[in-house]
Amino acid sequence: MTTQPTHDNRYEDVEILGMIGTADASEIRPATGPVIDPDYTARFAKAHEDGGFDRILIGYGAGWSEGTQVAAYAAAQTERLGLLVAHRPGVVHPTLAARTFATLDHFSQGRVALNIVSGGTDTEQRREGDYLSKDERYARTDEYLGILRRLWDQPGPHSFDGDFYRFEGLNPAVRPYRERHLELFFGGSSPAAYRVGSKRADTYMLWGEPLAETGEQIATVTEQAAAVARARPRISVSFRPILGRTDAEAWERAHGILGSLNAAPVERDRPQNSGSLRLLAAAEKSDLHDRCLWTPTASAVGGGGNSTALVGSPETVAAALLDYVEIGVNTVLIRGYDPLPDAVDYGRNLLPLVRQELAHRIAVNA
């Protein structure tokens, strides 16, 4: 099933995102140095800016480096690169979150967006003292995001008395830079996630499933948004491209990466979140989908994170990314198993091909 985008300018507004960390590590590269390496973090951010990425994601984990601090440091090392900061509702009060991100938006001169992570597993949530059920977490997220939007978009004073939060007479002195719309990215593949994300998100984030399944999710988000009288949010899909100079070279590298993943298996519980379960279901159907979507990497890590690969030459992977644009994807997030070298490679060899073909399609459809 495919869904045409509601945006007429499907080729003009495509964004390409990367992801940075604070140390040289990945599923196949165990960290050997400090948890926070400022020099590496700076080089990683600059590689994305130099490579033509639109934004970088700074991820979230209960034991990870704090994302707003990482984003502030990355902003100081770059000039135009957008900063997509993952944020978990429930860890801090929304009044503090509103001014934290508005302040960061001023210091970065309007480069901030939030990636809202409601929480995928009870175990991870409890590491930070959150004992709500999954449905309760999404209900809290709905309330939380409504508060953020009011505090950012409307003059105060504000008072609120909800199911999860209560405050009185808040008159924020700081709102987003030049009163711009501070964007909310949102991920999830459960019914509760679709309801909340379709209602609140500017961009709805999905993991890299086959085209048919991605189209089904786009249709669901479209329907849920229409139910609350909204246009469909933009759609983002995440992949792990594995490039080679030729398709054959890329596949040789891909099997080497899979061997590294399988050589050091980690004990994992069956995932609770729907997104991971969907990746595992796709992997059970076939190792290879569509043009070059490869799923054994997802199976090797138990479906965690964005773990499906696009394997091939830059030309093959660029064509695969554009297949997703054709069914309604506006944003693609790509990151590698060799994080910094892959970011450089994408910037040099993959992104120019994608941009060139987008420009061609704009000209043809003008």
N, C-alpha and C positions, 0 to 999 in steps of 0.2 A: 504493500500500500504506500502510495506517495501523496504528499500534500504540497500544493503550490503555496509559496509564501504570500502573506497578505501585503507585503511590501512590494511596491512596483519597482523600486530601485534595488532589486536583489543583488546586482553585481556592484553597485556603487558603494554600498555600506558594509561590505564584508570586512571583518576584523580578524587579525591573526594574533593570538596570545601565546606567550611562553610561560615558563614557571621557573622561579629561582629558589635556591636554598642557601644556607649560610655555611655549608661545608661541602667538600667534594665527596659526595656519597650518592648511591642509588641502590636498587635491589641487587645489582651485580658488582657494586663498588663499596665495600664496607668502609665506613668512616675510620680514618686512622689519625686524624689531627684533632684540633679543638672543635667543639660544637659550633662556635662562632668564629669564623675566619674572615675578618673585615676585608682583607685584600682579595680573597676569592669572591666574596659577595659583591664587591665593587666590579671586578672583572666580569662576573656573571651578568650583572645588570647592564653593564656597558655593551657586552656582546649582543644582548637583545636589542638595545637601542641602535647600535651600529648595523645590526642585521635587518632592521626595518620592521620589527615587531611593533604592534600597537600598544600592548599592555603586557605586564607580567603578573602572574598570580603568586602571591605569598601565602603558602598553605597554613593549615591549622592542625595541631595535635596537642594533646594535654601536656606532653613533655617537651614540646618544641620551643624554639626561640619565639619571643613574642612578636606577632606580626606587624603591629603598627610601628614598633621600633625598627624592624627590618625595612619596612616601607619608607620610613623617614630617612634612613641611611641610603637606601637605593635612590631616593629622590635627590639627595645631595650629590650623588655621583652621576646623575643624568640630567638631561634638559627637557625632554618632551615625553619620555616613556610613561605610559599610563600605569597606575598601581592598583591592582585588584587584590584587596586584602581579605583573606578568609576570616570570618568572624562567627563565633558560636553564641547565639542568644542564650541567656540564662547564666552566663559566667559573670557578667557585670550588668548593672542596671542600665536600661535604655537611655536614661537621661545622661549618664556618663558616656555611653557609647556615642550618643549624638554629638556631644561637644568634642570628644576625642577625634572623631573622623572629620568633623568640620574644621577643627584646628589643623589637622594634617593636610586637609584640602587647601587651606590658606598657605601653609608653608611650601607646599608643592605646586602652588598656583593652578589649582583646578585639575589635578591629575588622579584623584582618588575615586575608587568604586569599591563596593563591598561584595564579597562572595559569602552568602549566608549559608551556614552549615548547621542544620538543626540537630544532627547527631545520628550516626548510623548504628551504633551498638550500645547496649546498656553498660557494658564493661568500660568502654571509653568514656561515656558520660559520667560514670561514678568516680572516675579518677579525679574529676573536678567537683565532686559533691552533688551531682545532678541525679536524682532518683525518680524523675518523672517517667511515665510510660511513653512509648513512641507517639501515640495520638495526643497525649498531653503536651509533649514537646512541640508538636506542630501547632497546636492551639496557642501555646505560649509564643511561638515564632510569629504567628499571625498578629497577635496583640503587640508584640515587640516592634514589628516592622511598621505597623500603623502609627505607633508612637514616634518612631524615627522620622517618618514622612511628615508628620505634623510639626515636629520640632525643627526640621530643616526647611520646610516649605511655607510655613505660616508664621506671621509675627505673634509674639506672646502677649500677655502671659498665658500659660497653659496649665490646666489641671486635668487629672485623669484618675478614674476609679474603675479598674477592670478586674478580671479574674486572677491576674498574676501580678499586676503592677498598680501602684497608687502614688500620686504625688499632687502637690498643690502649689499654684502660683509661680510656676517656673517661667522665667522670662529670659531666654537664651541670649547672651551677648554675642555669641559667635554662631553663625550659620554658614553653609557652604560658600566657597569662594565666589564672589560676585553674584551671589544668590542663584548659582546654577543648580540644575537638577542633579543631585548626587545619586548615581545609578546603583541599583541593587541587582546583583546576580544571585541566582538561587538554583540549587540542585536537588534532585530526588526523583524516584520513579515509583513511589507508592501512591495509592489514592489520596492520602492525606497531603503528600507533597504536591501532587498535581493541583489540588484545591487551593492550597496556600500560595504556591509559587505562581500559578496562573493569575491569582488575584493581586499579588504584591510585586512580582519581579519585573524588572526592565529586560533582563535576559535570563532565559531558562536554560540551565546547563545539564547536558546529558553526557553519559560516557559512550565510547565508540562501539555501537552495535551495528549490525548489518543495515543496509539501506532500508529494507522493508520494515524492520522493527523500529528503526529511527523514524520513519514516516508515520508509523502507528502512534508513536509517542508525540510527535508534532501534532497529529490530529487530536489527540487527547488534550493537549495543552490548549489548542485552539478552541475546542469545545468548552473546556472549563473557563477559559477567559470570556468567551461569549456569554456564559451563564451569569457572569457578574458584570456584563455590559462593558467589557474591555476589549481592545484589540489584542491579538496574540502578542506576547512578549517576543523579543528576538530569541533565536535558538542558537545555543553553543553546543558543540560536540568535541570531545577530547580524545586524542590518539597518542600513540608512541611510535612515530615514524622510525623505521630502520632503513637507512639509505645505503646504497652502494653506487659505484660509477655505472654499473649495469644491474639489471634485475638479478642475474646469476650471482654477482658479487654481494648484492643485498641479502639474498637468501642464505648464502654461506655465512654471512655475519649474523643473520637472524637465528640460525641454528646454533651458532656459538653462544649467543646471548641466552637462548633457552637452556642450553647445557649448563651455563653458569647459574641460572635460576634453579634448575633442578638439582644441582650439586650441593646446595646448602639449603634444603627445605626447612621451613620454620613451622612449628606446631601452630595451627590455626583452628579456631572453632568455625563451624558452619556459619557463614555471614548472616546477619539479621537484615541488613538493608536490601531493599528491592533492587537497587542498581547493580550490586555485586551478584545477586542471584540471576539477574537477567544476563550478565556477562557469562556466567557459568553455563546458563542454558544455551546461549549461542555457541559456546565452545563444545557442548555436548552434541550439537547438531552437526558441526563440521569444523575442521581446523581452518579452512579457508572460505571466505565469503566474498561475493562481489568481485571487484577488480583485484584487490590485494589485502583485504582485511584478514589478519591472522590472529587466531584466538588462543593458541597454546600458552602464550605468555600470561594470559589472564588465568588460565587453569593452574599454572605453576605457582601463582601467588594467591590462590584461593579467591579470585575475583576481586581482590582489593584494589581500590583506586582506579584511575584510568589506566588500564593495563592491556588493552588490545592494541596490536601493532598494525601499521600500514607498511608493507615491505616492498621495496623495489628501487629502481633508479629514481632520481628526482622527477623525471618526466612521468613515470608511472604513478608516483605518490601524489604529484600535483594534480594529475587527472582524477585520482581517487578523491582528493579533497573537493574538487569541483563537482564531482557527482553528488556530494552532500549539499553543496550550495544549490544545485538544481532542484533538490526536494524541499528546500526551505531553510537551510542552515545559514545563519548570518555571521557566525563567529566560530573559529576553530582554535582549539588550544592544543599545542603540540609540545612535547618534551621528550628527551631522549634517555636512554640507559647510560650513556656517557654524557652527563648533563651539559658541561660547558663546551666540549668539542662538538657535540651534536647541535647545540644552539648556534655555534659559529657556522657549522655546515648547513643548517637550515637557512640561515641568513644569506649565505653565499649562493647556494645552489637550488633551494626549494622555493623560498618566498618569491624571488624574481620571476620564476615560471608561473606561479599562481597569480601574481599581480599582472603579468603580461597577458595571460589568458583572460583575466577579468576585464582588462582594458579592451581586449579584442571583442569580447561579448557585449560590452557597453557600446562599442562603435557599431557592431552589427545590428544591435537592437535599438539604436538611436532613431 
